[in-house]
């Protein structure tokens, strides 16, 4: 049964790729462009923090190596497409892991409902269509939980505790918030006769994180602290600012029935954890409740939040939905067998309500994106310098961010400009106010002064201040593709002779 759900999960994720444009025809997201471009540049010998700004730990860049290598030494658009296909496979594997864990802990109803809830979760389906952080985080987190939590409250063997610790270390090396799953594992089992298991877990996690992060961070330790830790704590508010609206978004009606089951499961988990004297008896409940509540708290406290952040909630939310479904069916069956049968059917169907929303997202195939990539390939010669505010647009056209002598390698224009604003010592109410500050424009304008062509788009219009936009439009001329008025390319009035080069690998 879980295998069938996993196949369905893969189809939901890969569906928009079965299009004449293939995987590159699906709408490109800013973040996936940043992560893939940064990973490809790593293969070229450029290091995060030392050579370009990257505001997360380097684990995702190292672990995304196979697809990034294709883009580094071949056509970046081909490697980018491969990374998207690999993400769909990670989603199918995570679906099996979430179902297996719930089934082992709470029975077959819980396993099937948890797998369905994860398979149809709109936000994680979207993220598992590209080289985002969330597919890797969820896969490692669910693998960690499967290794750490055993049926009937049994303690994991030392080897399994070590495997769980390694996966926890990988998660921290990908994103600081990945440490939430490691904390949930420790909370689920208090110190006792087998405290040695927790020590083994923490030791394995620490060594893994050091092995993945240390070699890269030591090349520029000051920049690593500034980019990964200071930037995230000092950045201005962005996205959904209201904490109440964030909470509503985390429980959005597009997942209403799965969320209702998850909230029921949360109540069951907290009740069982409070009543049972033995920590190991309620270890799965403690684990999943801790992971869910800590993630929600982190998002409420964060400086930025968008709805796609819910993808990192998909694992614990699906597990809680499975627990809630099992508890509901168990209660109904205790009253009468027919009632239990009806309840089983209803809870199995509940997560499928989200499929409609998921399929709606799969219909997004902007033709302008494909046309723009074609237009750039036709108009921009290989030795010309192309800059842009959307990294993914360059990747689709077969371009990595340019590397120019004396200029920053701009992998993440959004973070670069925000950081320049913050380094001035000022504090801003939100990101828009930061982009209006003159200091935010300095390095980006210096790069644009050396480019032959530029891709502006909505993001460029937003991030450039009014004065910078006037300078840009006085310096560059807008060209429009004859195939679509929405496809534009900005050409510098007098193209430069400087050629963007990448160091030999």
Residue pairs with C-beta under 8 A, 6 or more apart in sequence:
1 108
1 111
1 112
2 95
2 96
2 99
2 100
2 103
2 111
2 112
2 115
3 96
5 95
5 99
5 112
5 115
5 116
5 119
6 92
6 93
6 95
6 96
6 99
6 115
6 119
7 92
8 119
9 91
9 92
9 95
9 115
9 118
9 119
9 120
9 125
10 88
10 89
10 91
10 92
12 119
12 120
12 125
12 355
12 358
12 359
12 362
13 87
13 88
13 91
13 92
13 125
13 128
13 129
14 85
14 88
14 129
15 359
15 362
16 25
16 26
16 129
16 362
16 363
16 364
16 365
17 23
17 25
17 26
17 84
17 85
17 88
17 129
19 25
19 26
19 365
21 365
21 370
22 81
23 80
23 81
23 84
23 85
24 77
24 80
24 81
24 369
24 370
24 373
24 396
25 365
25 369
25 370
26 84
26 129
26 364
26 365
27 364
27 365
27 366
27 369
28 130
28 369
28 390
28 392
28 393
28 395
28 396
29 130
29 132
29 308
29 392
30 390
30 391
30 392
30 414
30 459
31 132
31 133
32 83
32 84
32 130
32 131
32 132
32 392
33 390
33 391
33 392
33 393
33 394
33 395
34 391
34 411
34 412
35 60
35 61
35 64
35 131
35 132
35 133
36 64
36 67
36 68
36 71
36 76
36 79
36 80
36 83
36 131
36 391
36 392
36 395
37 76
37 391
37 394
37 395
37 400
37 401
37 411
38 48
38 52
38 54
38 61
38 411
38 412
39 60
39 61
39 62
39 64
39 65
39 67
39 68
39 131
40 68
40 69
40 71
40 72
40 76
40 79
40 400
41 51
41 52
41 72
41 400
41 401
41 409
41 411
41 502
42 48
42 58
42 61
42 62
42 65
42 68
42 72
43 65
43 68
43 69
43 72
43 73
43 505
44 72
44 400
44 502
44 503
44 505
45 502
45 503
45 504
45 505
46 52
46 403
46 409
46 502
46 503
47 216
47 219
47 220
48 54
48 58
48 61
48 216
48 227
49 58
49 216
49 217
49 219
49 220
49 223
49 224
49 227
49 228
50 219
50 220
50 223
51 409
52 401
52 408
52 409
52 410
52 411
52 412
53 223
53 227
53 408
53 411
53 412
53 415
53 416
53 419
54 61
54 227
54 228
54 411
54 412
55 227
55 228
55 231
55 232
55 412
55 415
56 133
56 174
56 175
56 176
56 228
57 172
57 173
57 174
57 175
57 176
57 212
57 213
57 228
58 173
58 212
58 213
58 216
58 217
59 170
59 171
59 172
59 173
59 174
59 175
59 212
59 213
60 133
60 136
60 174
60 175
61 68
62 173
62 212
62 216
63 136
63 170
63 174
64 83
64 131
64 136
66 82
66 86
67 79
67 80
67 82
67 83
67 86
67 131
68 79
68 83
69 79
70 78
70 79
70 82
71 77
71 78
71 79
71 80
71 83
71 395
71 400
72 79
72 400
72 505
73 505
75 398
76 394
76 395
76 398
76 399
76 400
77 373
77 395
77 396
77 397
77 398
80 131
80 392
80 395
80 396
83 130
83 131
84 129
84 130
84 131
86 131
87 127
87 128
87 129
87 130
87 131
87 132
87 135
88 128
88 129
90 128
90 135
90 136
90 138
90 139
91 124
91 125
91 128
91 135
93 139
94 118
94 124
94 128
94 135
94 138
94 139
94 142
94 315
95 115
95 118
95 119
96 115
97 139
97 142
97 143
97 145
97 146
98 114
98 115
98 118
98 142
98 315
98 318
98 319
98 322
99 111
99 112
99 114
99 115
99 118
99 322
100 111
100 146
101 114
101 142
101 145
101 146
101 149
101 284
101 319
102 110
102 111
102 113
102 114
102 115
102 318
102 319
102 322
102 323
102 326
103 110
103 111
103 112
103 114
104 111
104 149
104 150
104 151
105 149
105 151
105 284
105 323
106 284
106 322
106 323
106 326
107 326
109 322
109 325
109 326
109 329
109 344
109 347
109 348
110 322
110 323
110 325
110 326
111 322
112 322
112 348
113 261
113 321
113 322
113 325
113 326
113 347
113 348
113 350
113 351
114 318
114 319
114 321
114 322
114 323
114 325
115 318
115 322
116 348
116 351
116 352
117 258
117 261
117 262
117 317
117 318
117 321
117 322
117 351
117 354
118 124
118 314
118 315
118 318
119 125
119 351
120 258
120 351
120 352
120 353
120 354
120 355
120 358
121 255
121 258
121 310
121 311
121 314
121 317
121 318
121 354
121 358
122 254
122 255
122 354
122 357
122 358
122 361
123 307
123 308
123 309
123 310
123 311
123 313
123 314
124 134
124 135
124 138
124 310
124 311
124 314
125 358
125 361
126 308
126 311
126 361
127 134
127 135
127 308
127 311
128 134
128 135
128 311
132 311
133 174
133 175
134 311
134 312
134 314
136 170
136 174
137 171
137 174
137 175
137 178
137 312
138 311
138 312
138 314
138 315
140 167
140 168
140 170
140 171
140 174
140 178
140 181
141 167
141 171
141 178
141 181
141 291
141 315
142 315
143 163
143 167
144 164
144 167
144 168
144 171
144 181
144 182
144 185
145 164
145 181
145 185
145 287
145 288
145 315
145 319
147 156
147 160
147 161
147 163
147 164
147 167
148 156
148 160
148 161
148 164
148 185
148 188
148 201
148 287
149 156
149 188
149 283
149 284
149 287
150 156
150 160
153 278
153 280
153 281
153 282
153 283
154 280
155 189
155 194
155 197
155 280
156 164
156 197
158 196
158 197
158 200
161 197
161 198
161 200
161 201
161 204
162 200
162 201
162 204
163 204
164 185
164 201
164 204
165 182
165 200
165 201
165 202
165 203
165 204
165 205
165 208
166 204
166 205
166 208
168 178
168 179
168 181
168 182
168 185
168 201
168 204
168 205
168 208
169 182
169 204
169 205
169 206
169 207
169 208
169 209
169 210
169 211
169 212
170 178
170 208
170 209
170 212
171 178
171 179
171 181
171 182
172 178
172 179
172 182
172 205
172 209
172 213
173 208
173 209
173 212
173 213
176 228
176 229
176 232
177 295
177 298
177 312
180 291
180 294
180 295
180 298
181 291
182 201
182 205
183 290
183 294
184 286
184 287
184 288
184 290
184 291
184 294
185 201
185 287
186 198
186 201
186 202
187 286
187 287
187 290
188 279
188 283
188 284
188 286
188 287
188 290
189 197
189 198
189 279
189 280
189 283
189 286
190 279
191 198
192 279
216 224
217 224
226 419
227 415
227 419
231 415
231 418
231 419
231 422
232 303
233 303
234 422
234 427
235 303
235 304
235 418
235 422
235 431
236 303
236 418
236 422
236 427
236 428
236 429
236 430
236 431
236 433
236 434
237 303
237 304
237 429
237 430
237 431
238 303
238 304
238 430
238 431
239 304
239 305
239 306
240 246
240 249
240 305
240 306
240 307
241 430
243 300
246 299
246 300
246 305
247 296
247 300
249 305
249 307
249 310
250 296
250 299
250 310
250 313
251 259
251 263
252 259
252 307
252 310
254 354
254 357
255 317
255 353
255 354
255 357
256 353
257 350
257 351
257 353
257 354
258 317
258 318
258 321
258 350
258 351
258 353
258 354
259 317
259 321
260 324
260 350
261 320
261 321
261 322
261 324
261 325
261 328
261 347
261 350
261 351
262 292
262 317
262 318
262 320
262 321
262 324
263 320
263 324
264 324
264 327
264 328
265 288
265 319
265 320
265 321
265 322
265 323
265 324
265 325
265 327
266 289
266 292
266 293
266 320
266 324
267 324
268 285
268 323
268 324
268 327
269 282
269 285
269 286
269 288
269 289
269 320
269 323
270 285
270 289
272 282
272 285
273 282
273 285
273 286
273 289
276 282
279 286
285 323
288 316
288 319
288 320
288 323
289 316
289 320
291 315
291 316
292 313
292 316
292 317
292 320
295 312
295 313
295 316
296 313
299 305
299 309
299 313
304 431
318 351
321 350
321 351
324 347
325 347
325 348
325 350
328 343
328 347
329 340
329 343
329 344
329 347
330 340
331 343
332 339
332 340
332 342
332 343
333 339
333 340
333 343
334 340
367 484
368 484
368 486
368 487
369 393
369 396
370 396
371 481
371 483
371 484
371 487
372 393
372 396
372 397
372 455
372 481
372 487
372 488
372 489
373 393
373 396
373 397
373 398
374 483
375 481
375 483
375 487
375 489
376 386
376 393
376 394
376 397
376 399
376 453
376 455
376 489
377 397
377 398
379 453
379 479
379 489
379 491
380 386
380 397
380 399
380 452
380 453
380 489
383 499
384 452
384 453
384 495
384 499
385 402
385 404
385 450
385 451
385 452
385 453
385 496
385 498
385 499
385 500
386 394
386 397
386 399
386 402
386 451
386 452
386 453
386 454
386 455
386 500
387 401
387 402
387 410
387 447
387 448
387 451
387 453
387 454
387 455
388 394
388 413
388 454
388 455
388 456
388 457
388 460
389 413
389 414
389 455
389 456
389 457
389 459
389 460
389 463
390 455
390 457
390 459
391 401
391 411
391 412
391 413
393 455
393 457
394 400
394 401
394 455
400 502
401 409
401 410
401 411
402 409
402 447
402 451
402 500
403 409
403 500
403 501
403 502
403 503
404 447
404 450
404 498
404 500
405 498
407 446
407 447
407 450
408 416
408 443
408 446
408 447
410 416
410 443
410 444
410 447
413 444
413 459
413 463
414 459
414 463
416 443
416 444
417 434
417 435
417 440
417 441
417 443
417 444
417 463
418 431
418 434
418 435
418 440
420 439
420 440
420 441
420 442
420 443
420 444
421 428
421 434
421 435
421 437
421 439
421 440
422 428
422 434
423 439
424 437
424 439
426 437
426 439
428 434
428 437
432 462
434 440
435 462
435 463
435 464
435 465
436 465
436 466
437 465
438 465
438 467
440 463
440 465
441 464
441 465
441 467
441 468
444 463
444 464
444 468
445 468
445 471
448 454
448 472
448 475
449 475
450 496
450 498
451 492
451 496
452 491
452 492
452 495
452 496
453 489
453 490
453 491
453 492
454 460
454 472
454 476
454 489
454 490
454 492
455 489
455 490
456 472
456 488
456 490
460 472
461 469
464 472
472 490
475 492
475 493
476 490
476 491
476 492
476 493
477 490
477 491
477 492
477 493
478 488
478 489
478 490
479 488
479 489
479 490
479 491
480 487
480 488
481 487
481 488
481 489
